[in-house]
Amino acid sequence: MNSATASRLLVLATNPESNSRSRIRRNTLGSLLWSMWLRFPHRIRRRLYRFLFFFSRPSCSVLKLPFGLYAKVGGDSVLQEALSLQFVADCTTIPVPQVLDLISADSVIMLMSHVHGMPVSSLDTLTEEQQTLIADTLRDWLNQLQYLRSPHGRVLCGYLGGSFTSYRIHRTCFVGPFQSQNRFHEHPCCAITSSHDPKVSSLAAIIRQKRYDISFVHGNVSPENVLINNKGIPIGLIGWECSAWMPSYWDLTAGSWSARGRMGETVWSHILIRCLPQYTDELIVDKELCKTYSTY
């Protein structure tokens, strides 16, 4: 990613006026002090953050730092995730981590706020009432994303128009961009072969004649990434590294895949179906594809 794009991301991430939650807090003492801190040279800020890393606790792909801060370190994927978070915060009411700082040098450091709550995956079981609470809130969040239209036409791509991360397609490599949904459906992760159930193959041939909206997706709506309060109500959506411009069914199929092979897989799929019931056929096809496709 070029330096101009990195600078754009840095301005978005550190400008208090560019984030809806920042606007709410801009007159507090904490936000004023943080604005002053962001005026320090990035070399000084980077050194402090790296010092804090010594006191961090790994939490999946995120570093949990002192003072309720979280950090991600990486390359272009972290830059793109930062811009995606900013975009979602500006255009929806979905509670997401706030990007507090973004430094691009030898590596990219994204500093984020803490989103309170515990992941759905921390619960052993979900009651019917809890499933309903989760589905009702997630339906609103995912529908908000469905209304966000791509500035890149019919191309399936990352936020900036290039490659992106998708654990459903490949766990370790960037994928795409795909010039059209038909090109995407020709990819091995979507390709129907003679080894698949003939009835599902026929269903795939029918539904792939649809022209799907290309909308913004989270890309990994898993039980780990949905945070709930002690009443079971979702209060945060984290883990936006797989966000992209994809067909509008993608959050159902990729989200269901995220719970594959684990206890509660059927329950999680059922919750997501209640959020996006119009894409049930697409989920049937995807589950058949997953029988033969490896993401490694």
C-alpha positions in Angstrom: 0.0 0.0 0.0 1.4 3.4 -0.9 2.3 6.1 1.5 -0.6 8.3 0.4 -3.1 5.6 1.3 -1.4 5.1 4.6 -1.5 8.8 5.4 -5.2 8.8 4.6 -5.8 6.0 7.0 -3.7 7.7 9.7 -5.8 10.9 9.3 -9.0 9.0 9.6 -7.9 7.0 12.6 -6.5 9.9 14.6 -9.0 12.6 13.7 -11.5 12.9 16.6 -14.0 14.6 14.3 -14.1 11.7 11.9 -15.7 9.1 14.2 -19.2 9.3 15.6 -18.3 8.1 19.0 -15.3 10.4 19.1 -17.6 13.3 18.5 -19.6 12.4 21.5 -16.5 12.3 23.7 -14.5 15.2 22.1 -15.0 17.6 24.9 -14.0 15.3 27.7 -10.7 15.6 29.5 -9.6 12.2 28.3 -10.2 12.9 24.6 -8.5 16.3 24.8 -5.4 14.7 26.4 -5.4 12.0 23.7 -5.6 14.6 21.0 -2.5 16.2 22.5 -0.8 12.8 22.6 -1.5 12.3 18.9 0.5 15.5 18.1 3.7 13.8 19.3 5.9 12.4 16.5 4.9 8.9 15.4 8.4 7.6 16.4 7.8 8.5 20.0 4.3 7.0 20.0 5.5 3.8 18.4 8.2 3.4 21.0 5.7 3.7 23.8 3.3 1.3 22.2 6.1 -1.3 21.7 7.1 -0.8 25.4 3.5 -1.6 26.4 3.7 -4.8 24.3 6.0 -6.2 27.0 3.0 -6.1 29.3 0.5 -7.4 26.8 -1.6 -10.5 26.9 -2.3 -12.2 23.5 -6.0 -12.5 22.7 -6.4 -14.3 19.4 -4.7 -12.0 16.8 -5.0 -9.0 19.2 -2.7 -7.7 21.9 -4.4 -6.8 25.2 -2.5 -3.8 26.6 -2.7 -2.0 29.9 -5.2 0.8 30.4 -7.9 -1.0 28.5 -6.2 -0.7 25.1 -5.9 -3.3 22.4 -3.4 -3.4 19.5 -3.0 -5.2 16.2 0.4 -5.3 14.5 0.9 -6.3 10.9 0.9 -5.0 7.3 -1.7 -3.9 4.7 -4.4 -6.1 6.3 -4.2 -4.0 9.5 -4.3 -0.8 7.5 -7.4 -2.0 5.6 -9.1 -3.1 8.8 -8.6 0.3 10.4 -10.3 2.0 7.5 -13.1 -0.5 7.5 -13.7 0.1 11.2 -13.8 3.9 10.6 -16.2 3.4 7.7 -18.6 1.2 9.7 -18.4 3.6 12.7 -19.3 6.5 10.5 -22.1 4.9 8.4 -23.8 2.6 10.9 -24.8 2.3 14.5 -23.0 -1.0 14.9 -20.8 -0.9 18.1 -17.3 -1.5 16.9 -13.8 -0.8 18.4 -12.7 2.8 18.0 -9.4 3.3 16.2 -7.4 5.5 18.5 -4.1 5.6 16.6 -2.5 4.1 13.5 1.2 4.1 12.8 2.6 2.9 9.5 6.4 2.4 9.4 8.4 -0.8 9.3 5.1 -2.5 10.5 1.6 -1.2 11.1 0.4 -0.7 14.6 -3.3 -0.1 15.1 -4.4 1.0 18.6 -8.0 0.4 19.5 -10.4 0.9 22.4 -11.9 -1.9 24.4 -15.5 -3.0 23.6 -17.1 -4.3 26.7 -18.8 -7.7 26.8 -18.1 -11.4 26.6 -18.0 -13.4 23.4 -21.0 -15.7 22.6 -18.5 -18.6 22.4 -17.9 -18.3 26.2 -21.3 -19.7 26.8 -21.7 -23.5 26.9 -25.3 -23.4 25.6 -27.8 -20.8 24.3 -31.4 -20.8 25.5 -34.1 -20.0 23.0 -34.5 -16.6 24.6 -30.8 -15.9 24.2 -30.9 -17.1 20.6 -33.7 -14.7 19.9 -32.0 -11.7 21.5 -28.8 -12.4 19.5 -30.7 -12.9 16.2 -32.7 -9.7 16.7 -29.7 -7.5 17.2 -27.5 -9.2 14.6 -30.3 -8.9 12.0 -30.3 -5.1 12.5 -26.5 -4.9 12.3 -26.2 -7.1 9.2 -29.0 -5.3 7.5 -27.2 -2.0 8.0 -24.2 -3.4 6.3 -26.4 -4.6 3.4 -27.3 -1.0 2.6 -23.6 0.0 2.2 -22.9 -0.1 -1.5 -19.5 -0.6 -3.1 -17.7 2.2 -4.8 -15.9 -0.4 -6.9 -18.8 -1.5 -9.1 -19.3 -5.2 -9.4 -15.8 -6.1 -8.2 -15.5 -8.4 -5.1 -12.6 -6.9 -3.2 -11.3 -5.4 0.0 -12.3 -2.0 1.3 -9.8 -0.2 -0.9 -10.5 -2.3 -4.1 -7.7 -4.8 -3.8 -7.1 -8.2 -2.2 -8.5 -9.1 1.2 -8.5 -11.6 4.0 -11.1 -14.4 4.1 -10.8 -17.4 6.3 -13.6 -19.1 4.4 -11.5 -18.9 1.2 -8.0 -19.2 2.5 -6.8 -19.1 6.1 -3.3 -17.7 5.5 -3.2 -15.9 2.1 -4.9 -12.8 0.7 -7.5 -13.5 -1.9 -9.1 -11.6 -4.8 -10.0 -9.2 -6.1 -12.6 -11.0 -8.3 -13.9 -9.0 -11.2 -17.4 -10.2 -11.0 -19.6 -12.6 -9.0 -19.4 -15.1 -11.8 -15.6 -15.1 -11.6 -15.8 -15.6 -7.9 -18.2 -18.5 -8.3 -15.6 -20.1 -10.6 -13.1 -20.1 -7.7 -12.4 -23.5 -6.2 -14.1 -22.4 -2.9 -17.4 -22.1 -4.9 -17.0 -24.5 -7.7 -19.5 -27.3 -8.0 -18.1 -30.6 -9.2 -19.4 -34.1 -10.0 -18.5 -35.1 -6.5 -21.2 -32.9 -5.0 -24.8 -33.9 -4.4 -26.7 -33.7 -7.7 -29.7 -32.0 -6.0 -27.5 -29.3 -4.5 -25.7 -28.9 -7.8 -29.0 -28.2 -9.5 -29.9 -25.7 -6.7 -26.6 -24.0 -7.2 -27.1 -23.7 -11.0 -30.5 -22.0 -10.3 -29.5 -19.5 -7.6 -26.3 -18.5 -9.3 -28.3 -16.9 -12.1 -29.2 -14.2 -9.5 -27.5 -10.9 -9.6 -26.5 -10.2 -6.0 -26.0 -6.8 -4.5 -22.4 -6.2 -3.7 -22.4 -4.8 -0.2 -20.1 -4.4 2.7 -19.7 -7.5 4.9 -18.0 -8.3 8.2 -16.8 -11.6 6.7 -16.4 -13.5 9.9 -19.5 -13.3 12.0 -18.4 -16.0 14.4 -19.4 -16.6 18.1 -16.0 -15.3 19.1 -16.6 -11.9 17.4 -20.1 -11.2 18.8 -19.9 -9.7 22.3 -22.9 -9.8 24.6 -23.7 -8.4 28.1 -24.8 -10.3 31.1 -28.4 -10.4 29.8 -27.3 -12.0 26.5 -27.9 -8.9 24.4 -25.2 -8.2 21.7 -23.3 -5.0 22.5 -20.3 -5.3 20.2 -19.0 -6.7 16.9 -15.2 -7.2 16.7 -12.7 -8.9 14.4 -13.2 -7.0 11.2 -10.0 -8.3 9.4 -12.2 -10.2 6.9 -14.4 -7.3 6.0 -14.8 -6.7 2.2 -17.2 -5.9 -0.6 -18.9 -9.2 -1.3 -22.2 -10.7 -2.5 -25.0 -9.9 0.0 -25.3 -13.6 1.1 -21.6 -13.7 2.3 -22.1 -12.9 6.0 -24.5 -15.9 6.3 -22.4 -18.5 4.5 -19.0 -17.3 5.9 -20.4 -16.8 9.4 -21.9 -20.3 9.4 -18.6 -21.7 8.2 -16.8 -20.0 11.1 -18.6 -22.4 13.6 -18.1 -25.5 11.4 -17.1 -28.6 13.3 -17.7 -27.2 16.7 -20.4 -27.8 19.3 -23.2 -25.3 18.6 -22.6 -25.2 14.9 -26.2 -25.9 14.1 -27.4 -23.3 16.6 -25.1 -20.6 15.2 -26.3 -21.3 11.7 -29.9 -21.1 12.8 -29.2 -17.7 14.4 -27.6 -16.3 11.2 -30.5 -17.8 9.1 -32.9 -15.7 11.2 -30.8 -12.7 10.3 -30.6 -13.3 6.6 -33.4 -15.8 5.8 -33.5 -14.9 2.1 -30.2 -16.6 1.6 -31.0 -20.1 3.0 -30.5 -21.7 -0.4 -27.0 -20.2 -0.6 -26.2 -21.7 2.8 -27.3 -25.1 1.6 -25.0 -24.9 -1.3 -22.1 -23.6 0.8 -22.4 -26.4 3.3 -22.1 -28.9 0.4 -19.1 -27.1 -1.0 -17.3 -27.2 2.4 -17.4 -31.0 2.3 -14.7 -31.0 -0.4 -13.0 -27.7 -0.2 -10.0 -27.0 2.1 -9.1 -23.5 3.2 -5.4 -24.4 3.4 
